[in-house]
Amino acid sequence: MRLSAKLTPKENASANKQNSEACYTLDNEQIFIYDNQTKLGSTTIDKMFKYLNTHNSAGLVKRIANDIDLGTNNDNSNSSNTTKIAGDRGLDNAPEEMLGTWYSYDNHEKATVTFTDHTIEETENGHTVTTELHKMKPDRDRGEDKAYWAKTKHWATISKFKIPESKPKDNKLYYNIYGWNKTAGDGEFYAVHTEEGQPVLISAGGAGVWTDAVYWKTPELAQKYAGKKFHDLHYREMN
């Protein structure tokens, strides 16, 4: 992979005098800098960004982060997970604070939600559904292709959700899970919260983002607080 580097005016002048082309190559996270095919040195992406951030270039760093994906050996990299399916921009990442398995007995039945790096696995009444998280191109044409729908029926997008004005006291950060082929409805909402001094995963739904289940880190905690309503959560029947 070869990327053209932006040079300062002083560096540009030096390069022009030598009638050369300054550039760099990227090998995983290591950047090698060249001038006229002569290696000048190397650095890392992390060091480059730290330098820019400490030299009043935070805006440039933000634009770089928004505009490009750099392939690495990290398992969370999306670059090697893209498909040729219309509208797909590759796998998306689940929120780090939600990773792992969460347990609930709120509906008098044992239920679990498991977040991995790129999937959500929901199990209830012995039935499991695994949803794969993908980034979607904004101009995607869904079309009526049955084969397309079949390939993407267990896909969803994930995005941060702004709390409605009707819930001004709800300051939890919700994530909206929305089916890839959905055309109506609100999708599912999840938020990490604290109850009884323990981290919990709130599952919510509907236009009012009403709490429909509370998931705990262990089955024992889930059973202990099964069916309990918490005063700081917003339930449909309490609306």
LUMROBA-604147 format. One line per field, with one value per residue: residue number from 1; x, y, z of N, C-alpha, C in turn. Coordinates in nm, 4 decimals. Each point is the difference from the previous one (the first is absolute). Layout:
rovex NUM ...;
n.X X ...;
n.Y Y ...;
n.Z Z ...;
ca.X X ...;
ca.Y Y ...;
ca.Z Z ...;
c.X X ...;
c.Y Y ...;
c.Z Z ...;
// end
This chain:
rovex 1 2 3 4 5 6 7 8 9 10 11 12 13 14 15 16 17 18 19 20 21 22 23 24 25 26 27 28 29 30 31 32 33 34 35 36 37 38 39 40 41 42 43 44 45 46 47 48 49 50 51 52 53 54 55 56 57 58 59 60 61 62 63 64 65 66 67 68 69 70 71 72 73 74 75 76 77 78 79 80 81 82 83 84 85 86 87 88 89 90 91 92 93 94 95 96 97 98 99 100 101 102 103 104 105 106 107 108 109 110 111 112 113 114 115 116 117 118 119 120 121 122 123 124 125 126 127 128 129 130 131 132 133 134 135 136 137 138 139 140 141 142 143 144 145 146 147 148 149 150 151 152 153 154 155 156 157 158 159 160 161 162 163 164 165 166 167 168 169 170 171 172 173 174 175 176 177 178 179 180 181 182 183 184 185 186 187 188 189 190 191 192 193 194 195 196 197 198 199 200 201 202 203 204 205 206 207 208 209 210 211 212 213 214 215 216 217 218 219 220 221 222 223 224 225 226 227 228 229 230 231 232 233 234 235 236 237 238 239;
n.X 0.0848 -0.0295 0.0384 -0.0536 0.1139 -0.0671 0.0711 0.0806 -0.0232 0.0648 -0.0755 -0.1071 0.0516 0.0322 -0.1197 -0.0521 0.0873 -0.0383 -0.1100 -0.0486 -0.0443 -0.0527 0.0094 -0.1034 0.0409 -0.1052 0.0635 -0.1254 0.0550 0.0981 0.0409 0.0352 0.0864 -0.0265 0.1176 -0.0580 -0.0920 0.0383 0.0166 -0.0888 -0.0975 -0.0441 -0.1328 -0.0893 -0.1164 0.0183 0.1304 -0.0396 -0.1046 0.0846 0.0874 -0.0920 -0.0411 0.1320 -0.0301 -0.1083 0.0003 -0.0742 -0.0263 0.1284 0.0330 -0.0965 0.0454 0.1234 -0.0364 -0.0666 0.1093 0.0825 0.0142 0.0806 0.0346 -0.0309 0.0814 -0.0554 -0.0523 0.0033 0.1003 -0.0625 0.1255 0.0188 -0.1026 0.0367 -0.1205 -0.0466 -0.0627 -0.0983 0.0661 0.0723 0.0329 -0.0407 0.0578 -0.0957 0.0469 -0.0236 -0.0758 0.1196 -0.0741 -0.0498 0.1269 -0.0292 -0.0307 -0.1260 -0.0524 -0.1171 -0.0830 0.0087 -0.0028 0.0535 0.0822 0.0901 0.0665 0.0731 0.0899 0.0616 0.0841 0.0332 0.1188 -0.0628 -0.0408 -0.1310 0.0145 -0.1269 -0.0107 -0.1155 -0.0508 0.1328 -0.0416 0.0971 0.0199 0.0832 0.0262 0.0358 0.0912 -0.0614 0.0977 -0.0887 0.0129 0.0062 0.0599 -0.0006 -0.0107 -0.1013 -0.0844 -0.0386 0.1317 -0.0683 0.0940 -0.0124 -0.1311 0.0136 0.0917 -0.0897 -0.0789 0.1246 -0.0086 0.0766 -0.0456 0.1034 -0.0701 0.0692 -0.0786 -0.0572 0.0018 -0.1251 -0.0538 -0.0793 0.1321 -0.0222 -0.0526 -0.0220 0.1092 -0.0637 0.1146 -0.1005 0.0011 -0.0273 -0.0580 0.0291 -0.0985 0.0898 -0.1013 0.0058 -0.1283 -0.0316 -0.0498 0.0297 -0.0052 0.1161 -0.0079 0.1289 0.0128 0.1230 -0.0428 -0.0377 -0.0253 -0.0412 0.0675 -0.0780 0.0930 -0.0886 -0.0599 -0.0392 -0.1061 -0.0182 -0.1233 -0.0524 -0.0989 -0.0430 0.0696 -0.1060 0.0391 0.0527 0.1295 0.0444 0.1198 0.0448 0.1085 -0.0861 -0.0222 0.0884 0.0664 -0.0058 0.0231 0.0987 0.0208 -0.0353 -0.0484 0.1124 -0.0815 0.0819 0.0035 0.1271 -0.0768 -0.0175 -0.1105 -0.0401 -0.0166 0.1155 -0.0102;
n.Y -0.1193 0.0949 0.0901 0.1041 0.0507 0.0707 0.0883 0.0461 0.1339 -0.0095 -0.1065 0.0684 0.1096 -0.0733 -0.0554 0.1216 0.0459 -0.1116 0.0668 -0.0160 -0.1180 0.0748 -0.1148 -0.0765 -0.1128 -0.0782 -0.0536 -0.0516 0.0210 -0.0525 0.1259 -0.0242 0.0977 0.0402 0.0295 0.0088 -0.0850 0.1021 -0.1058 0.0875 -0.0859 -0.0282 -0.0179 0.0242 -0.0583 -0.0721 -0.0119 -0.0299 -0.0720 -0.0567 -0.0065 -0.0404 -0.0824 -0.0123 0.0087 0.0138 -0.1299 0.0233 0.1124 0.0006 -0.0286 0.0873 0.0838 -0.0281 0.0068 0.1080 0.0317 -0.0627 -0.1205 -0.0161 -0.0884 -0.0771 -0.0562 0.1129 -0.0834 0.1262 -0.0203 0.0987 0.0355 -0.1098 0.0717 0.0748 0.0202 -0.0724 -0.0166 0.0405 0.1127 -0.1117 0.0570 -0.1234 -0.0892 0.0195 0.0839 -0.0989 0.0739 0.0430 0.0977 -0.0395 -0.0161 -0.1232 -0.0888 0.0373 -0.0050 -0.0535 0.0310 0.1179 -0.0831 -0.0353 0.0341 -0.0951 0.1130 -0.0056 0.0958 -0.0402 0.0955 -0.0231 -0.0031 -0.0932 -0.0675 -0.0243 -0.0802 -0.0106 -0.0469 -0.0525 -0.0642 -0.0112 0.1182 -0.0188 0.1312 -0.0161 0.1223 0.0205 0.0751 0.0796 0.0644 0.0962 -0.0101 0.1334 -0.0274 -0.0932 -0.0744 -0.0134 0.0567 -0.0859 -0.0057 -0.1125 -0.0194 0.1278 -0.0073 -0.1116 0.0636 0.0950 -0.1068 -0.0417 0.1043 0.0894 0.1230 0.0652 0.0801 0.1033 0.0035 0.1042 0.0255 -0.0458 0.1140 -0.1038 -0.0289 0.1251 -0.0847 -0.0548 -0.0143 -0.1169 -0.0581 0.0166 -0.1269 0.0453 -0.1175 0.0247 -0.0856 -0.0686 -0.0829 0.0552 0.0207 -0.0572 0.0712 -0.0289 -0.1309 -0.0467 0.0208 0.0285 -0.0077 0.0334 -0.0523 0.0571 -0.1169 0.0338 0.1041 -0.0559 -0.0299 0.0633 -0.0845 0.1203 -0.0774 0.0761 0.0481 0.0140 0.0802 -0.0531 -0.0868 -0.0811 -0.0079 -0.1048 0.0201 -0.0569 0.0103 -0.1076 0.0194 -0.0422 -0.1322 -0.0043 0.1042 -0.0589 -0.1139 0.0579 0.0697 -0.1236 0.0691 0.0404 0.1008 0.0674 0.0853 -0.0243 -0.1066 0.0049 -0.0437 -0.0789 -0.0953 0.0658 -0.0021;
n.Z 0.0000 -0.0895 0.0911 -0.0642 0.0422 0.0939 -0.0686 0.0951 -0.0076 0.1174 0.0321 -0.0429 0.0557 0.1069 -0.0046 -0.0234 0.0907 0.0612 -0.0480 0.1238 0.0298 0.0969 0.0639 0.0356 0.0557 0.0004 0.1038 0.0023 0.1204 -0.0763 0.0103 -0.1287 0.0288 -0.1251 -0.0546 -0.1200 0.0530 0.0768 0.0771 0.0543 0.0235 0.1223 0.0083 0.0940 -0.0322 0.1109 -0.0297 -0.1250 0.0466 0.0898 -0.1015 -0.0869 0.0954 0.0156 -0.1296 0.0781 -0.0174 0.1093 -0.0695 -0.0324 0.1257 0.0355 -0.0954 0.0391 0.1286 -0.0429 -0.0683 0.0854 -0.0471 0.1040 -0.0907 0.1040 0.0862 0.0492 0.0880 0.0498 -0.0811 -0.0686 -0.0301 0.0750 0.0508 -0.1003 -0.0525 -0.0990 0.1145 -0.0767 0.0163 -0.0070 0.1167 0.0273 0.0786 0.0893 0.0919 0.0820 0.0815 0.0312 0.0569 -0.1169 -0.0304 -0.0406 0.0932 -0.0204 0.1248 -0.0324 0.1031 -0.0591 -0.0998 0.1187 -0.0951 0.0083 -0.0078 -0.1084 0.0121 -0.1101 0.0373 -0.1267 -0.0564 -0.0742 0.1077 -0.0083 0.1043 -0.0391 0.1246 -0.0383 0.1045 0.0141 -0.0441 -0.0892 -0.0010 -0.1000 0.0377 -0.1253 0.0607 -0.0861 -0.0610 -0.0111 -0.1307 0.0107 -0.1176 0.0957 -0.1102 0.0842 -0.0853 -0.0914 -0.0023 -0.0189 -0.0925 -0.0305 0.0095 -0.0686 -0.0732 0.0093 0.0057 0.0269 -0.0813 0.0615 0.0120 0.0477 0.0788 0.0426 0.1068 -0.0570 0.1300 -0.0147 -0.0415 -0.0274 -0.0087 0.0437 0.0903 -0.1172 0.0731 -0.0141 -0.0353 -0.0832 -0.0395 -0.1205 0.0133 -0.1274 -0.0238 -0.0669 0.0029 0.1210 -0.0154 0.1155 0.1008 0.1242 -0.0279 0.0422 0.1304 0.0166 0.1307 0.0324 0.1120 0.1132 0.0535 0.1222 -0.0499 -0.0925 -0.0919 -0.0719 -0.0813 -0.0386 -0.0163 -0.1072 -0.0169 -0.1213 -0.0394 0.1165 -0.0706 0.0093 0.1257 -0.0627 0.0303 0.1120 -0.0545 0.0657 0.0717 0.0924 -0.0190 0.0994 -0.0511 -0.1187 0.0636 0.0660 -0.1121 -0.0234 -0.1026 0.0586 0.0340 -0.0745 0.1017 -0.0330 -0.0222 -0.1286 0.0663 -0.0981 0.0926 0.0230 -0.1324;
ca.X -0.0848 0.0830 -0.0776 0.0767 0.0065 -0.0058 0.1224 -0.0019 0.0624 0.1462 0.0304 -0.0303 0.1071 0.1151 -0.0273 0.0012 0.1389 0.0637 -0.0808 -0.0331 -0.1341 -0.0018 -0.1170 0.0186 -0.0727 -0.0597 0.0085 -0.0743 -0.0093 0.1296 0.0091 0.1371 0.0039 0.1001 0.0209 0.0733 0.0228 0.0946 -0.0692 0.0439 -0.0272 -0.1301 -0.0751 -0.1231 -0.1221 -0.0284 0.0917 -0.0336 -0.1195 0.0343 0.0735 -0.0971 -0.0870 0.0744 0.0464 -0.1190 -0.0532 -0.1065 -0.0990 0.0514 -0.0106 -0.1411 -0.0360 0.0643 -0.0725 -0.1309 0.0058 0.0716 0.0153 0.1339 -0.0008 0.1017 -0.0194 -0.0944 -0.1203 -0.1139 0.0096 -0.1085 0.0468 0.0010 -0.1293 -0.0996 -0.0581 -0.0416 -0.1431 -0.0289 -0.0176 0.0807 0.1301 0.0801 -0.0485 0.0095 0.0393 -0.0902 0.0608 0.0904 -0.0550 -0.1081 0.0519 -0.0199 -0.1355 -0.0848 -0.1057 -0.1244 -0.1169 -0.1061 -0.1269 -0.0236 0.0714 0.1414 0.0379 0.1357 0.0464 0.1462 0.0635 0.1388 0.0502 -0.0830 -0.1305 -0.0858 -0.0684 -0.1101 -0.0608 -0.1177 -0.0851 0.0737 0.0179 0.1117 0.0144 0.1266 -0.0039 0.1328 -0.0011 0.0665 -0.0126 -0.0807 0.0169 -0.1238 -0.0779 -0.0269 -0.1282 -0.0374 -0.0565 -0.0939 0.0701 -0.0203 0.1301 0.0634 -0.0659 0.0374 0.1383 0.0153 -0.1127 0.0508 0.0896 -0.0587 0.0909 0.0031 0.0314 -0.0370 -0.1362 -0.0295 -0.1184 -0.1090 -0.0244 -0.0991 0.0701 0.1133 0.0792 0.0698 0.1311 0.0753 0.0411 -0.0616 0.0389 -0.1146 0.0269 -0.1073 0.0120 0.0521 -0.1078 -0.1198 -0.0496 -0.0848 0.0281 0.1057 0.1132 0.0257 0.0898 0.0755 0.0823 0.0630 -0.0464 0.0333 -0.1096 0.0431 0.1463 0.0521 -0.0221 -0.1095 -0.0280 -0.1411 -0.0588 -0.1182 -0.0589 -0.1137 0.0234 0.0366 0.1200 -0.0431 0.0760 -0.0746 0.0745 0.1265 0.0933 0.1049 0.1257 -0.0018 -0.1351 -0.0434 -0.0531 -0.1213 -0.1078 -0.0249 -0.0788 -0.0992 -0.1302 0.0018 -0.0070 0.0899 -0.0654 0.0662 -0.0190 -0.1242 -0.0728 -0.1180 -0.1210 0.0050 -0.0044;
ca.Y 0.1193 0.1203 0.1205 0.1231 0.0741 0.1455 0.0553 0.1405 0.0816 -0.0158 -0.1314 0.0045 0.0721 -0.0898 -0.1073 0.0547 0.0268 -0.1264 -0.0594 -0.1333 -0.0184 -0.0489 -0.0859 -0.1005 -0.1252 -0.0485 -0.1446 -0.0126 0.1310 0.0652 0.0902 0.0192 0.1252 -0.0023 0.1171 -0.0423 -0.1426 -0.0212 -0.0089 0.1007 -0.0439 -0.0636 0.0347 -0.0783 0.0788 0.0559 0.1123 0.1071 0.0666 0.0719 0.1198 0.0943 0.0480 0.0920 0.1137 0.0724 -0.0589 -0.0930 -0.0032 -0.0880 -0.1369 -0.0392 -0.0227 -0.1248 -0.1115 -0.0131 -0.0217 -0.1182 -0.1184 -0.0540 -0.1431 -0.0468 -0.1400 -0.0055 -0.0766 0.0888 0.0701 -0.0299 0.0048 -0.1320 -0.0598 0.0565 -0.0927 0.0636 0.0260 0.1426 0.0819 -0.0456 0.0633 -0.0854 -0.0239 0.1088 -0.0468 0.0158 0.0811 -0.0797 -0.0204 -0.0978 -0.1308 -0.1080 -0.0529 0.0614 -0.0937 0.0599 -0.0826 0.0988 -0.0472 -0.1316 -0.0985 0.0344 0.0564 0.0534 0.0787 -0.0072 0.0876 -0.0221 0.1187 0.0406 -0.0671 -0.0042 -0.1290 0.0081 -0.1300 0.0049 -0.1185 -0.1015 0.0398 0.0940 0.0755 0.0735 0.1140 0.0506 0.1455 0.0501 0.1403 0.0124 0.1188 0.0786 -0.0010 -0.1383 -0.0330 -0.1306 -0.0767 -0.1081 -0.1243 -0.0964 -0.0550 0.1042 -0.0015 -0.1248 0.0116 0.1072 -0.0008 0.0034 0.1152 0.1201 0.1122 0.0441 0.1426 0.0670 0.0508 0.1208 -0.0181 0.0920 0.1098 -0.0444 -0.0692 0.0887 -0.0467 -0.1232 0.0383 -0.1196 -0.0054 -0.1142 -0.0376 -0.0502 -0.1107 0.0104 -0.1036 0.0454 0.0108 0.0584 0.1226 0.0688 -0.0402 0.0724 -0.0841 -0.0297 0.0947 -0.0549 0.0967 -0.0498 0.0833 -0.0582 -0.0210 -0.0753 0.0020 -0.0948 0.0392 -0.0714 0.0337 0.0320 -0.0253 0.0843 -0.0015 0.0872 0.1426 0.0632 -0.0677 -0.0561 -0.1149 -0.1256 -0.1021 0.0397 -0.1128 0.0084 -0.0661 -0.1409 -0.0554 0.0138 0.1356 0.0096 -0.0684 0.0733 0.1206 -0.0313 0.0657 0.1258 0.1237 0.1002 0.1312 0.0885 -0.0524 0.0434 -0.1169 0.0328 -0.0032 0.1110 0.1248;
ca.Z 0.0000 -0.0096 0.0244 -0.0179 0.1255 -0.0058 0.0552 0.0366 -0.1047 0.0014 -0.0547 -0.1420 -0.0674 -0.0040 -0.0953 -0.1354 -0.0373 -0.0363 -0.1071 0.0487 0.0536 0.1374 0.0197 0.1035 -0.0183 0.1234 0.0196 0.1246 0.0648 -0.0123 -0.1142 -0.0461 -0.0745 -0.1056 -0.0861 -0.1197 0.0191 0.1085 0.1274 0.0956 0.1359 0.0186 0.1201 0.0086 -0.0113 0.1318 0.0238 -0.0940 0.0486 0.1223 -0.0405 -0.0561 0.1074 0.0858 -0.0805 -0.0447 -0.1231 0.0382 -0.1078 -0.1054 0.0501 -0.0057 -0.1405 -0.0417 0.0620 -0.0621 -0.1446 -0.0459 0.0841 -0.0174 0.0297 0.0932 0.0365 0.1104 -0.0311 -0.0153 -0.1276 -0.0923 -0.1376 -0.0614 0.0213 -0.0895 -0.0955 -0.1251 0.0108 -0.0189 0.1192 0.1128 0.0221 0.0873 0.1360 0.0967 0.1333 0.1137 0.1062 0.0837 0.1337 -0.0067 -0.0386 0.0954 0.0144 0.1013 0.0352 0.0484 0.0311 0.0147 -0.0559 0.0606 -0.0802 -0.0109 -0.1297 -0.0038 -0.1138 -0.0076 -0.0977 -0.0397 -0.0690 -0.1134 -0.0013 0.1179 0.0063 0.0953 0.0263 0.0859 -0.0161 -0.0735 -0.1399 -0.0127 -0.1243 -0.0061 -0.0914 -0.0355 -0.0121 -0.1204 -0.0375 -0.1209 -0.0828 0.0096 -0.1238 -0.0338 -0.0613 0.0536 -0.1101 0.0307 -0.0297 0.1084 0.0384 0.0816 0.1295 0.0676 0.0460 0.0998 0.0943 0.1374 0.0120 0.0595 0.0226 0.1398 0.0077 0.1241 -0.0109 0.0754 0.0826 -0.0361 0.0929 0.0971 0.1089 0.0315 0.1134 -0.0377 -0.0542 -0.0400 -0.1400 -0.0671 -0.1351 -0.0755 -0.0908 -0.0987 -0.1012 -0.1291 -0.0985 0.0589 -0.0635 0.0973 0.1371 0.0714 0.0300 0.1409 0.0661 0.1122 0.0735 0.1228 0.1112 0.1304 0.0950 0.1183 0.0028 -0.0978 -0.1388 -0.0646 -0.1388 -0.0170 -0.1311 -0.0122 -0.1337 -0.0242 -0.0220 0.1264 0.0516 0.1268 0.0490 -0.0016 0.0740 0.0634 -0.0048 0.1010 -0.0354 0.0414 0.0141 0.1390 0.0159 -0.0813 0.0713 0.1244 -0.0277 -0.1032 0.0098 0.0741 -0.0769 0.0557 -0.0088 -0.0960 -0.1349 -0.0633 -0.0466 -0.0789 0.0812 0.0930 -0.0782;
c.X 0.0875 -0.0894 0.0887 -0.0055 -0.0138 0.1237 -0.0199 0.0629 0.1514 0.0398 -0.0267 0.1110 0.1232 -0.0193 0.0073 0.1417 0.0675 -0.0736 -0.0411 -0.1434 0.0095 -0.1273 0.0243 -0.0795 -0.0470 0.0068 -0.0570 -0.0083 0.1315 0.0029 0.1470 0.0026 0.1177 0.0090 0.0867 0.0474 0.1057 -0.0754 0.0590 -0.0195 -0.1369 -0.0635 -0.1225 -0.1192 -0.0299 0.0878 -0.0331 -0.1203 0.0284 0.0745 -0.0965 -0.0876 0.0688 0.0570 -0.1180 -0.0560 -0.1111 -0.1051 0.0415 -0.0118 -0.1437 -0.0424 0.0605 -0.0785 -0.1346 0.0070 0.0654 -0.0074 0.1382 -0.0009 0.1127 -0.0241 -0.0979 -0.1253 -0.1204 0.0028 -0.1104 0.0499 -0.0063 -0.1357 -0.1087 -0.0500 -0.0335 -0.1498 -0.0255 -0.0222 0.0877 0.1339 0.0862 -0.0592 0.0170 0.0283 -0.1095 0.0700 0.0811 -0.0612 -0.1124 0.0490 -0.0178 -0.1462 -0.0706 -0.1221 -0.1221 -0.1031 -0.1240 -0.1349 -0.0318 0.0583 0.1457 0.0299 0.1426 0.0195 0.1517 0.0493 0.1422 0.0452 -0.0957 -0.1379 -0.0757 -0.0757 -0.1051 -0.0663 -0.1152 -0.0882 0.0678 0.0249 0.1080 0.0015 0.1309 -0.0079 0.1404 -0.0089 0.0823 -0.0192 -0.0737 0.0310 -0.1319 -0.0876 -0.0370 -0.1405 -0.0362 -0.0560 -0.0945 0.0625 -0.0115 0.1318 0.0740 -0.0584 0.0405 0.1407 0.0138 -0.1076 0.0439 0.1072 -0.0753 0.1058 -0.0054 0.0413 -0.0412 -0.1352 -0.0206 -0.1319 -0.1085 -0.0200 -0.1005 0.0630 0.1216 0.0898 0.0786 0.1321 0.0850 0.0345 -0.0570 0.0647 -0.1214 0.0468 -0.1161 0.0246 0.0369 -0.1122 -0.1297 -0.0383 -0.0901 0.0344 0.1214 0.1242 0.0104 0.0993 0.0687 0.0805 0.0595 -0.0322 0.0470 -0.1254 0.0525 0.1525 0.0657 -0.0210 -0.1118 -0.0121 -0.1503 -0.0404 -0.1296 -0.0526 -0.1138 0.0380 0.0431 0.1266 -0.0301 0.0849 -0.0863 0.0742 0.1270 0.0878 0.1159 0.1222 0.0038 -0.1441 -0.0552 -0.0607 -0.1307 -0.1183 -0.0381 -0.0924 -0.1057 -0.1318 -0.0012 -0.0033 0.0855 -0.0544 0.0626 -0.0087 -0.1411 -0.0699 -0.1269 -0.1252 -0.0037 -0.0138 -0.1297;
c.Y 0.1230 0.1217 0.1209 0.0809 0.1493 0.0554 0.1449 0.0802 -0.0173 -0.1330 -0.0046 0.0687 -0.0871 -0.1086 0.0511 0.0266 -0.1276 -0.0691 -0.1428 -0.0041 -0.0583 -0.0802 -0.0910 -0.1239 -0.0484 -0.1514 -0.0297 0.1376 0.0770 0.0830 0.0225 0.1202 -0.0022 0.1357 -0.0443 -0.1446 -0.0312 0.0012 0.0994 -0.0443 -0.0645 0.0491 -0.0905 0.0930 0.0696 0.1213 0.1179 0.0784 0.0795 0.1293 0.1049 0.0593 0.1016 0.1181 0.0677 -0.0526 -0.1000 -0.0124 -0.0930 -0.1461 -0.0494 -0.0296 -0.1298 -0.1192 -0.0234 -0.0475 -0.1304 -0.1119 -0.0574 -0.1461 -0.0370 -0.1477 -0.0159 -0.0752 0.0878 0.0739 -0.0437 -0.0202 -0.1347 -0.0677 0.0615 -0.1078 0.0766 0.0289 0.1512 0.0709 -0.0356 0.0715 -0.0814 -0.0128 0.1232 -0.0594 0.0217 0.0851 -0.0875 -0.0307 -0.1038 -0.1420 -0.1034 -0.0427 0.0641 -0.0894 0.0728 -0.1075 0.0896 -0.0482 -0.1427 -0.1140 0.0447 0.0494 0.0517 0.0851 -0.0041 0.0907 -0.0500 0.1252 0.0499 -0.0635 0.0199 -0.1321 0.0059 -0.1373 0.0159 -0.1200 -0.1078 0.0322 0.1079 0.0640 0.0790 0.1062 0.0525 0.1501 0.0456 0.1507 0.0084 0.1293 0.0764 -0.0067 -0.1421 -0.0175 -0.1421 -0.0901 -0.1099 -0.1368 -0.0958 -0.0599 0.0990 -0.0021 -0.1242 0.0093 0.0975 -0.0025 0.0020 0.1079 0.1145 0.1090 0.0364 0.1460 0.0561 0.0678 0.1213 -0.0176 0.1007 0.1082 -0.0388 -0.0720 0.0817 -0.0496 -0.1266 0.0358 -0.1199 0.0077 -0.1267 -0.0238 -0.0637 -0.1094 -0.0060 -0.0989 0.0553 0.0238 0.0568 0.1282 0.0787 -0.0507 0.0712 -0.0838 -0.0282 0.1010 -0.0700 0.1128 -0.0679 0.0978 -0.0657 -0.0107 -0.0854 -0.0110 -0.0924 0.0525 -0.0841 0.0467 0.0211 -0.0303 0.0791 -0.0044 0.0979 0.1454 0.0720 -0.0538 -0.0535 -0.1221 -0.1251 -0.1133 0.0609 -0.1239 0.0255 -0.0800 -0.1480 -0.0490 0.0190 0.1386 0.0161 -0.0627 0.0754 0.1188 -0.0226 0.0719 0.1322 0.1188 0.1058 0.1399 0.0910 -0.0518 0.0313 -0.1208 0.0412 0.0099 0.1124 0.1343 0.0767;
c.Z 0.0000 0.0160 -0.0206 0.1280 -0.0251 0.0677 0.0406 -0.1138 -0.0070 -0.0613 -0.1495 -0.0775 -0.0146 -0.1044 -0.1433 -0.0483 -0.0475 -0.1138 0.0363 0.0476 0.1397 0.0200 0.1183 -0.0354 0.1353 0.0036 0.1376 0.0648 -0.0084 -0.1274 -0.0343 -0.0947 -0.0980 -0.0689 -0.1172 0.0136 0.1053 0.1328 0.0992 0.1447 0.0076 0.1288 0.0049 -0.0142 0.1317 0.0281 -0.0908 0.0492 0.1276 -0.0332 -0.0516 0.1093 0.0900 -0.0759 -0.0691 -0.1313 0.0295 -0.1092 -0.1120 0.0426 -0.0108 -0.1428 -0.0505 0.0539 -0.0663 -0.1438 -0.0423 0.1016 -0.0266 0.0403 0.0934 0.0256 0.1148 -0.0416 -0.0221 -0.1329 -0.0931 -0.1416 -0.0690 0.0095 -0.0868 -0.0949 -0.1272 0.0002 -0.0018 0.1334 0.1174 0.0047 0.0949 0.1386 0.0878 0.1373 0.1028 0.1055 0.0952 0.1363 0.0024 -0.0290 0.1116 0.0063 0.1185 0.0214 0.0548 0.0324 0.0061 -0.0508 0.0460 -0.0836 -0.0084 -0.1408 0.0100 -0.1245 0.0044 -0.1114 -0.0260 -0.0745 -0.1076 -0.0021 0.1309 -0.0058 0.1103 0.0143 0.0977 -0.0312 -0.0852 -0.1452 -0.0085 -0.1378 0.0079 -0.1081 -0.0224 -0.0258 -0.1200 -0.0140 -0.1337 -0.0755 -0.0012 -0.1239 -0.0421 -0.0570 0.0413 -0.1093 0.0475 -0.0267 0.1182 0.0485 0.0900 0.1416 0.0792 0.0593 0.1165 0.1082 0.1455 0.0169 0.0676 0.0055 0.1479 0.0028 0.1351 -0.0203 0.0897 0.0740 -0.0401 0.1055 0.1078 0.1191 0.0437 0.1122 -0.0323 -0.0663 -0.0383 -0.1481 -0.0622 -0.1360 -0.0682 -0.0965 -0.0986 -0.1136 -0.1370 -0.1019 0.0572 -0.0731 0.0945 0.1395 0.0575 0.0280 0.1489 0.0554 0.1173 0.0651 0.1216 0.1126 0.1302 0.0856 0.1146 0.0073 -0.1007 -0.1423 -0.0602 -0.1444 -0.0126 -0.1437 -0.0072 -0.1424 -0.0114 -0.0136 0.1269 0.0602 0.1390 0.0366 -0.0052 0.0698 0.0577 0.0064 0.0951 -0.0434 0.0378 0.0066 0.1416 0.0258 -0.0768 0.0729 0.1275 -0.0235 -0.1083 0.0278 0.0734 -0.0944 0.0697 -0.0284 -0.1056 -0.1437 -0.0480 -0.0614 -0.0727 0.0884 0.1027 -0.0698 0.0275;
// end
